[in-house]
Amino acid sequence: MNTNTTEIQPQKKNDILTVIIASSAGTLIEWYDMFLAIIMASTLSVNFFQADGSHFLETLAVVASSFMIRPIGSLLFGSIGDRVGRKYSFLLSLIIMGASTFLIGCIPNFATIGWAAPILLLVFRLLQGLAISGEYAGAVIYVAEHAPKEKRGFYTGFIQATVPIGLLICLLVVYIVRSSMSAEDFVSYGWRIPFLLSSVLVILSYFARKKLHESPVFEELKSKGKTSKSPIKDAFKAKGNIALIFKAIFGGNAAQSTVMQTSLFVTLFFLQRTVLLPETTVLLITTIVTFCSAYFYQYFGAISDRLGRKPVLLGGLIASLILIPLSFYLFIQIGNPDGLNEIHEISTTATMQLIGVSFMLSVAGAATYGPLGAFMLELFPTKIRYTSMGFAQNTGNGLVGGATTFVTELIKSSFVVSAVMAPYIGLIYPVGIVVIAIIVNAFFVPETYKRDLTEDIE
């Protein structure tokens, strides 16, 4: 009997390739769902608010609400992940995300149901925020707990790369749908198609993930009766764990998010609303940059296995500090040197130059994000890893860094400064967060890349 049990056991193990594909596919789809409303903010503002002027800032506030709820969601899903298992937590998050995205595509416009339209958008964005708070941490931990120690950055780098790939698919779908119909038809009903399409992708990913078994590290913890009965309580009461959470938030996580938000969405809106380029041109630039930079997310994760998490992360932060102000200055100098006050076309040469500038900023963002997943999970003990990492990641990435797009727009519209500084004043927020991260990371954050994830189970 014992011999048979021993023989059956290996069949319950997951092949690392299957783990990466199933985990990455689900995370990719959830980022697609998360980013879709941000990219479509201008269109949503027309559909879900009354036609009495621009409601772009209000729409961004509703869209950003998904980032604000994420710390709460991380405690909910983290508790499930640390008590029941990693697999079940991110299966649940996938279902919630898919349903919420589909339902956004079904919301009637303001003319039909009035203020119920933005309220429903708010409700579904909050549900999306809850879902992504359980998804990312679960996927990274699940992959890392299957990976050999010397390749944790390499394998978790595939999860990190789902962000640009998810955005890339999102941009391509929006671009194809928008190009296949008139602007009026897209605003009227075409915008719904990318949201509704998500349901098909979610169903496929769900069945792929359902076949996976639990991670071996968690199974070992569970078999020895060392799982936490109260992960939330333990995460905040374990000796030194709160300090680790703060180091994770301000030593890289908040800055990573603000750099990524700046290189992607702040850039997108800046080129549309300040440089005044056609929307199709901006989508083209963003799509090409996202495609070309996607590789570097996994690349920097792999590099951190050899050099350590801190050197790679610090290098990305310092590069971002230089490139953020420089890039936005060049966006105007290249895209609108004559200070035109209307939407205008630019030459192919200028378009390529803007792609080059944006690409450099995106690669800096990749350097901050590539090693971050491995770095975050290595900080925390196994029995409260999901809760601790989830809370730190969703507070830094969601609450602090996730507010970047909204806060930069709010600062630009609220502060009266000179005409020269007006386009750039919103960059104070991401630059400030990056400076804090450089200081905290350089002087207070430990190196983690050689840590054994099972050392606290014995």
Secondary structure, 3 states (H helix, E strand, C coil): CHHHHHHHHHHHCCCHHHHHHHHHHHHHHHHHHHHHHHHCHHHHHHHHCCCCCCCHHHHHHHHHHHHHCHHHHHHHHHHHHHHCCHHHHHHHHHHHHHHHHHHHCCCCCHHHHCCHHHHHHHHHHHHHHHHHHHHHHHHHHHHHCCCCHHHHHHHHHHHHCHHHHHHHHHHHHHHHHHHCCCHHHHHHHHCHHHHHHHHHHHHHHHHHHHCCCCCHHHHHHHHCCCCCCCHHHHHHHCCCHHHHHHHHHHHHHHHHHHHHHHHHHHHHHHHHHCCCCCHHHHHHHHHHHHHHHHHHHHHHHHHHHHHCHHHHHHHHHHHHHHHHHHHHHHHHHHHCCCCCCCCCCCCHHHHHHHHHHHHHHHHHHHHHHCCHHHHHHHHCCHHHHHHHHHHHHHHHHHHHHHHHHHHHHHHHHHCCCCCCCHHHHHHHHHHHHHHHHHHHHHHCCCCCCCCCCCCCCC
